[in-house]
Amino acid sequence: MDIKSLSYKKEIIKALSFGKKLTGLEISQLIDKSLPLTNRILEDLVRTGVLQDEGLALSTGGRRATLYSITPGNIYVLSVAMDQYITRLSIIDLHDKEIRHLEKFPFPLISQKSDLDELIEKISQYLEKGYVDKDKILGIGIGMPGFVNLQKGINQSYYPELINGKNILDRISEKIGLQVFLDNDSSVIAIAEHAMGQAGGNNNLVINFGWGIGLGMIIDGELYRGHNGFAGEFSHIQLFNNNKLCTCGKSGCIETEASMLVIVNKVKEALKNGRATSIKDLPDDLEAAVDVVINAAKAGDQLAVELFSQAAYDIGKGIAILIHILNPEQIIISGRGAAVGSIILAPIYQAINKYCIPSLSSYTEIILSRLTKFSEVYGAAMLVTQNFDKNLITKYEKSTSLL
C-alpha cells in the first residue's frame, strides 16, 4: 500500500472518529481530495472492515448519498486524563463517543511528584482487565498538567528529566506496547471543546476551571502553543496582592483566589467557623468534595453560591485582560468547575463590564461547556486520532481478528 493512500485513510479515520457519520462528498471536502479518489479509498476501508456503510443520508433533492462510519468494536483509544490529584483511565470506541470503563485513582502530582513507573503500572493493570482486545487499541492519549515540552517529550513541572535517555512517551510505550501521545491538560481540553463542544468559531479561548485556571487558545482554527508549547499559563497571571504562595512559586496568581481547590478549602474553613450552610461535611476525596460543593451551589446554598460567584468574578478580571489582547469570538468555560452552571456567568460578565473596554468585550461571547469534567477525557483521546502513525492502519486491514 502506498504512503499517500495510508495518509488519506488516516485522515478519513480522523474525520469519522467519535460518532461521526459522513457522506463521501463531506469526507472528500474534509480531506481535500477528489470525490472519485475518496470513494475508492472508502470502498477499500469498507471491504477490509475498518468502516461500515450506514445506509443513505437524507435527501437534499438529488440522489441520496451513502453514509459511512467506523465499524463498532473495531478501533479503540485509551484516554489518560490527569490533573494535579486524580488520574482517570477510560476506553473510547472510535465508532461513537461513549466513555467506557472509566476508572480513577489518586495520583497527587503536586505533593509527592508521583513516580512515572507507578502510572505505567496502573495503565498495565487497567489493560490486563481485558475490557477490550489490546490489539484493537490505536494508541494512548495523555493529558497532564504542567509545562509539557512536546519536542522533548517531557513535563518540566513533574517529569523534567530523561531516564536512561528515554522520555515519558518512550518509557510508557516501551512498557505498554502502544503508541503514546502527550499534551498539557488545558490544551487537550481546548482540542475537545473545538471539535466536540459548543465552540462555533475559529478564534476561541477555553478556560479550564479546575484545581488551577488553565487556558487553551484556538487561533485561526488551530491550537496555539507559543514558541515552545507553554502558551496559555493563565493561572499564573498575578492579579492579587494577597501574599498567597502559588504552586508556581510566585504569589498573587489567579489560581490562589479562584480555583476549585481554593473553593473547597474555603468551605472547610467556613464549616470549622460554624458558618450556616446546607453542607454538613466534605469527603476526603477531593473530586467527591467538589461534587458536594457544586451540588450545594446549584441547590442555592448561600455559602457555595458566594464562593463560586467570587471565584468567577476573579476569573472575569483575568478574562478582561485576554479580551484586550486576543479579541476572541468566544470564551468557553470548561473543566470541573463549569459543571456548576450559569451561576458563574453573571459575575464573569460583571468583572468584564468593569475592567474591559465595552467596544471590545461586546464582540466576545462567554459560554459554558457541556463536556465539563469529561472534556479532558475526550481531548486526550483525540491526541491519538490526530497523531497516530498512518502505518497502523494496515494492522486493522490485515488482522482477521479485527474484522
C-alpha positions in Angstrom: 0.0 0.0 0.0 1.5 3.4 -1.0 2.3 6.1 1.6 -0.3 8.5 0.1 -3.1 6.0 0.4 -2.2 5.3 4.0 -2.2 9.0 4.7 -5.6 9.5 3.2 -7.0 6.6 5.2 -5.6 8.1 8.4 -7.4 11.4 7.6 -10.7 9.6 6.9 -10.5 7.7 10.2 -9.7 11.0 12.0 -12.7 12.7 10.2 -15.1 9.8 11.2 -13.9 9.4 14.8 -16.2 9.9 17.9 -19.5 9.1 16.4 -19.3 10.9 13.1 -21.4 9.7 10.1 -20.5 11.4 6.9 -21.1 11.0 3.1 -18.3 10.6 0.6 -18.7 14.2 -0.5 -18.4 15.5 3.0 -15.3 13.4 3.6 -13.7 14.4 0.3 -14.2 18.1 1.3 -12.7 17.5 4.8 -9.6 15.7 3.5 -9.3 18.0 0.4 -9.3 15.2 -2.2 -11.3 14.5 -5.2 -14.6 12.6 -4.8 -13.6 9.7 -7.1 -10.4 9.2 -5.1 -12.2 9.5 -1.8 -14.8 6.9 -2.9 -12.2 4.4 -3.9 -10.5 4.7 -0.5 -13.8 4.5 1.3 -14.7 1.3 -0.6 -11.4 -0.2 0.3 -11.9 0.7 4.0 -15.4 -0.9 3.9 -14.1 -4.0 2.2 -11.4 -4.5 4.9 -13.9 -3.9 7.7 -12.4 -0.7 9.1 -15.5 1.3 8.0 -19.1 0.4 7.5 -22.0 1.5 5.3 -24.6 3.3 7.5 -27.2 3.5 4.8 -28.4 6.5 2.9 -28.3 10.1 4.0 -31.4 12.3 4.0 -32.3 13.6 0.5 -31.2 17.0 -0.5 -33.1 17.0 -3.7 -31.0 14.6 -5.8 -29.7 11.1 -5.4 -29.2 10.1 -1.8 -25.6 9.6 -0.8 -24.2 6.7 1.3 -23.2 7.5 4.9 -20.0 6.0 6.4 -18.9 5.4 9.9 -16.1 3.5 11.7 -17.1 -0.1 12.4 -18.2 -0.5 16.0 -15.9 -2.7 18.3 -13.1 -2.3 15.8 -10.8 0.6 16.8 -10.4 2.0 20.3 -8.3 4.6 22.1 -7.2 4.6 25.7 -7.6 8.0 27.4 -5.5 9.0 30.4 -6.8 12.2 31.9 -4.6 13.6 34.7 -5.0 16.5 37.0 -2.8 17.5 39.9 -4.5 15.0 42.2 -6.5 12.4 40.3 -6.0 10.3 37.2 -8.8 8.8 35.1 -8.5 5.9 32.6 -11.1 5.1 30.1 -11.7 3.4 26.8 -13.4 5.0 23.8 -14.7 3.2 20.7 -14.0 5.4 17.7 -17.4 4.4 16.3 -19.1 6.5 18.9 -18.2 8.9 21.7 -19.2 6.9 24.7 -16.7 6.8 27.6 -16.4 3.2 28.7 -14.8 1.5 31.8 -14.0 4.8 33.5 -11.7 4.2 36.5 -9.9 6.8 38.6 -7.2 6.7 41.2 -5.3 9.2 43.4 -2.1 10.3 41.8 -1.0 13.5 43.5 1.5 15.1 41.2 1.8 18.3 43.3 2.5 16.8 46.8 4.9 14.0 46.1 5.8 14.1 42.4 4.4 10.6 41.9 6.7 8.0 40.2 6.0 7.6 36.5 6.6 3.9 36.9 3.5 3.8 39.2 1.4 5.4 36.4 2.8 2.8 33.9 1.8 0.0 36.3 -1.7 1.4 36.7 -2.2 1.6 33.0 -0.9 -2.0 32.6 -3.2 -3.3 35.3 -6.1 -1.5 33.6 -5.4 -3.1 30.3 -4.9 -6.5 31.9 -8.6 -6.4 32.9 -9.4 -7.1 29.3 -12.1 -4.6 28.7 -11.2 -4.7 25.0 -8.6 -6.6 23.0 -5.3 -4.7 23.3 -4.7 -5.2 19.6 -7.7 -3.1 18.9 -6.3 -0.1 20.7 -4.9 2.5 18.3 -2.9 4.3 21.0 -2.8 6.1 24.4 -3.5 9.8 24.8 -2.4 11.5 27.9 -3.5 14.9 29.2 -1.2 16.1 32.0 -0.9 19.4 33.9 2.3 21.3 33.9 4.8 22.6 31.4 4.7 19.9 28.8 7.6 20.1 26.3 6.3 18.3 23.2 9.6 18.4 21.3 11.4 16.7 24.2 8.5 14.5 25.4 9.0 15.6 29.0 6.9 17.5 31.6 9.2 20.2 33.0 6.9 20.6 36.1 6.8 16.9 37.2 8.9 14.7 35.0 11.7 17.0 33.7 14.4 14.5 33.2 15.2 11.7 30.7 15.6 8.3 32.4 18.3 6.3 30.7 17.9 8.6 27.7 14.1 7.9 27.5 11.4 10.5 27.8 7.8 10.0 29.1 6.5 8.7 25.8 9.3 6.3 25.2 9.1 4.8 28.7 5.3 4.3 28.6 5.3 3.0 25.1 8.1 0.5 25.8 6.4 -1.0 28.8 2.8 -1.0 27.4 3.5 -1.7 23.7 1.3 1.0 22.3 1.9 4.4 20.7 1.6 7.2 23.3 0.8 10.9 22.8 1.1 13.6 25.5 0.0 17.2 25.9 -0.9 19.7 28.5 -4.3 19.2 30.1 -5.7 22.6 29.2 -4.5 22.2 25.6 -6.4 18.8 25.2 -9.5 20.4 26.8 -9.3 23.1 24.1 -8.9 20.5 21.4 -12.0 18.7 22.7 -14.1 21.8 23.0 -13.2 22.9 19.5 -14.0 19.5 18.0 -17.0 18.3 20.1 -18.2 21.2 22.2 -20.0 24.4 21.6 -17.2 26.4 20.1 -18.6 27.9 16.9 -15.8 29.9 15.6 -12.1 29.7 14.8 -10.8 32.2 17.4 -11.8 30.9 20.7 -10.4 30.6 24.2 -11.1 27.7 26.6 -10.8 28.3 30.3 -10.1 25.1 32.3 -11.8 25.9 35.6 -10.3 23.2 37.8 -7.7 22.9 40.5 -5.9 25.7 38.7 -7.3 28.0 36.0 -5.8 26.7 32.7 -6.2 28.2 29.2 -6.2 26.7 25.7 -6.2 29.0 22.7 -7.7 28.2 19.3 -6.3 30.8 16.9 -7.4 30.6 13.2 -8.8 27.1 13.8 -5.6 25.7 15.3 -4.4 25.2 18.9 -1.9 27.9 19.6 1.1 26.7 21.6 3.6 29.6 21.5 7.3 29.3 20.9 7.9 26.0 22.7 4.5 24.8 23.8 4.0 26.7 27.0 1.4 29.3 25.9 -1.7 29.6 28.0 -0.5 29.8 31.6 -3.5 32.0 32.5 -3.5 30.5 36.0 -0.3 32.3 36.8 -1.2 35.9 35.9 -0.6 37.9 39.0 -3.7 39.9 39.8 -3.7 40.0 43.6 -1.5 41.4 46.3 -2.6 38.7 48.7 0.8 37.3 49.7 -0.6 33.8 49.0 2.1 31.4 47.6 1.1 29.7 44.3 2.2 26.3 43.2 4.4 28.1 40.6 6.5 29.6 43.4 5.2 33.1 43.0 2.4 34.9 44.9 -0.9 36.5 43.9 -1.7 34.3 40.9 -5.3 33.9 39.8 -5.4 30.3 41.0 -4.6 31.5 44.6 -8.1 33.0 44.7 -10.2 31.4 42.0 -9.5 27.7 41.7 -11.7 24.8 42.7 -9.1 23.9 45.4 -9.5 27.3 46.9 -13.3 27.0 46.9 -13.1 23.6 48.7 -10.6 24.9 51.3 -12.8 27.9 51.9 -15.8 25.6 52.5 -13.8 23.6 55.0 -12.8 26.8 56.8 -16.4 28.0 56.9 -17.5 24.7 58.4 -14.9 25.0 61.1 -16.1 28.5 61.9 -19.7 27.4 62.2 -21.0 29.2 59.0 -24.6 28.4 58.2 -24.7 26.2 55.2 -26.5 23.1 53.9 -23.1 21.5 53.5 -22.6 19.3 56.7 -19.3 17.8 55.8 -16.9 17.3 52.9 -15.4 13.9 52.0 -11.7 13.4 52.0 -11.8 12.6 48.3 -11.3 15.9 46.5 -13.3 15.0 43.5 -16.2 13.9 45.7 -15.8 17.1 47.8 -16.1 19.2 44.6 -19.3 17.5 43.6 -20.8 18.2 47.1 -20.0 21.9 46.8 -21.2 22.1 43.2 -24.5 20.4 44.0 -24.9 22.7 47.0 -24.4 25.8 44.8 -26.9 24.5 42.2 -29.4 23.9 45.0 -29.0 27.6 46.1 -26.7 27.2 49.2 -25.7 30.7 50.1 -22.1 29.9 51.0 -21.4 27.8 47.9 -23.0 30.4 45.6 -21.0 33.2 47.2 -17.7 31.3 46.8 -18.4 30.4 43.2 -19.5 33.9 42.4 -16.3 35.4 43.9 -14.1 32.9 42.0 -16.0 33.7 38.8 -15.6 37.4 39.3 -11.8 37.0 39.7 -11.7 34.8 36.6 -13.6 37.5 34.8 -10.9 40.0 35.7 -8.4 37.8 34.0 -10.7 37.3 31.0 -10.8 41.1 30.6 -7.1 41.0 30.0 -7.4 38.2 27.5 -10.1 40.1 25.5 -7.9 43.2 25.3 -5.0 41.2 24.0 -6.6 38.5 21.8 -10.1 39.8 20.8 -11.7 36.2 20.8 -15.0 35.4 19.3 -16.0 33.0 22.1 -14.6 32.1 25.6 -15.7 28.7 26.7 -15.7 27.9 30.5 -14.8 24.3 30.7 -13.3 21.9 33.3 -14.7 20.5 36.5 -15.9 23.9 37.8 -18.0 24.6 34.8 -20.5 21.9 36.0 -21.9 24.5 38.5 -23.7 26.1 35.5 -25.0 29.6 34.9 -24.3 30.7 38.5 -20.8 31.8 37.3 -21.8 33.7 34.2 -23.2 36.9 35.8 -20.1 37.6 37.9 -17.8 36.9 35.0 -19.7 39.4 32.9 -19.8 41.8 35.8 -16.0 41.8 36.0 -15.7 42.1 32.2 -18.0 45.1 32.3 -15.9 46.7 34.9 -12.4 46.0 33.6 -12.8 45.7 29.8 -13.4 48.3 27.1 -17.0 47.8 26.0 -16.3 48.2 22.3 -14.0 45.1 22.6 -16.0 43.0 25.1 -19.2 43.3 23.1 -17.8 41.1 20.4 -16.9 38.2 22.8 -19.4 35.6 23.9 -18.9 33.7 27.2 -20.5 30.2 27.1 -20.5 27.2 29.4 -19.1 23.9 28.3 -21.4 20.8 28.0 -18.4 18.5 28.3 -17.2 19.9 31.7 -15.2 17.3 33.6 -15.2 14.9 30.6 -13.5 17.4 28.3 -10.0 16.2 29.2 -11.0 12.6 28.7 -12.2 13.3 25.1 -9.2 15.7 24.4 -6.7 13.1 25.5 -8.3 10.5 23.2 -8.2 13.0 20.3 -4.5 13.2 20.7 -4.4 9.7 19.3 -6.7 10.2 16.4 -4.9 13.4 15.4 -1.4 12.0 15.6 -1.3 8.2 15.2 1.1 6.6 12.8 -0.7 6.1 9.5 1.0 2.7 9.0 -1.0 1.4 11.9 -4.0 1.3 9.5 -2.5 -1.8 7.9 -2.9 -3.6 11.3 -6.6 -3.2 11.1 -6.9 -4.2 7.5 -4.7 -7.3 7.7 -5.6 -8.8 11.1 -8.6 -11.0 10.7 -9.1 -10.8 14.5 -10.3 -7.3 14.0 -12.8 -7.8 11.1 
